Amino acid sequence: MRRAGPDDAARLAVLATQVWLHTYATDGIGDEIANHVLSALGVDRFAALLGDSCASVLAAERGHRLVGMAVARAKAPCPAGVPSTVELQTLYVQAHFIGRGIGKRLLQAIEAQALAEAGCAPWLTVNARNDRALAFYARQGYTQVGTDWFVLGATRHENLVLIGAGRGVR
Ligand SMILES: CC(C)(COP(=O)(O)OP(=O)(O)OC[C@H]1O[C@@H](n2cnc3c(N)ncnc32)[C@H](O)[C@@H]1OP(=O)(O)O)[C@@H](O)C(=O)NCCC(=O)NCCS
């Protein structure tokens, strides 16, 4: 596991696209999904993220192949009013590698960084129907502190706002 650099942008974009589609496009590809993937998960977006001083991007590799990734953003107040300023924006493990401890290690690295740099646990949003992720976060000690909405074209999807254990700010 390592901090991602500019050369990783293409692989991050492709992995994010693969995991996002596998997780959420479970009923085929409509216009809303196609537009979202092409606009929000492209190489340009990840190149920009890698140059953003508020963003931390971690890459998990097996050999020299990308199998997982995490993106956290600093100075991002929690919408549920909990005193956390670090958002875990993305935590993706390729389907072939889930259940091997990669997600947990990525999460722990983001948690350690949030504690060291901002004195808080990270917060995140997760789709209310993403049972696998909800079970994973519950196992890691995360609890719900609110709800939020992810707007995809004309459709609103309910998200739960979660916060990690040790939520207090120093
Ligand atoms: C959610 C996700 C990141 C978890 O990563 P992972 O590498 O499969 O999880 P790990 O193997 O590290 O599991 C860590 C722990 O969570 C537990 N866990 C993982 N998935 C679980 C599940 N579905 N139900 C119950 N426990 C689960 C494991 O048993 C393990 O327990 P431990 O703490 O006793 O060791 C991964 O499944 C994924 O990328 N899913 C698709 C994308 C996604 O939904 N991302 C989150 C969006 S917010």
The ligand as an ORCA input file, in Angstrom:
! r2SCAN-3c Opt
* xyz 0 1
  C     -16.597     -2.506      1.207
  C     -15.188     -2.968      0.797
  C     -14.287     -1.742      0.661
  C     -14.625     -3.888      1.885
  O     -13.301     -4.232      1.527
  P     -12.755     -5.725      1.725
  O     -11.334     -5.706      1.309
  O     -13.646     -6.674      1.028
  O     -12.924     -5.935      3.300
  P     -11.889     -6.677      4.249
  O     -11.506     -7.980      3.648
  O     -10.774     -5.730      4.546
  O     -12.766     -6.916      5.554
  C     -12.405     -6.345      6.786
  C     -13.325     -6.803      7.869
  O     -14.690     -6.462      7.519
  C     -15.455     -7.667      7.525
  N     -16.374     -7.621      6.388
  C     -16.073     -7.324      5.112
  N     -17.181     -7.446      4.336
  C     -18.165     -7.854      5.174
  C     -19.529     -8.211      4.998
  N     -20.117     -8.156      3.799
  N     -20.244     -8.578      6.077
  C     -19.674     -8.643      7.313
  N     -18.389     -8.349      7.543
  C     -17.638     -7.970      6.489
  C     -14.469     -8.777      7.353
  O     -14.950     -9.978      7.907
  C     -13.274     -8.285      8.125
  O     -13.459     -8.485      9.498
  P     -12.265     -8.361     10.582
  O     -12.242     -6.915     10.992
  O     -12.676     -9.293     11.670
  O     -10.983     -8.767      9.908
  C     -15.223     -3.762     -0.545
  O     -16.109     -4.830     -0.407
  C     -15.590     -2.944     -1.772
  O     -14.738     -2.305     -2.384
  N     -16.896     -2.961     -2.152
  C     -17.343     -2.311     -3.384
  C     -17.231     -0.790     -3.316
  C     -17.927     -0.222     -2.119
  O     -19.077     -0.514     -1.852
  N     -17.194      0.650     -1.410
  C     -17.709      1.343     -0.250
  C     -18.555      2.476     -0.696
  S     -18.763      3.652      0.605
*
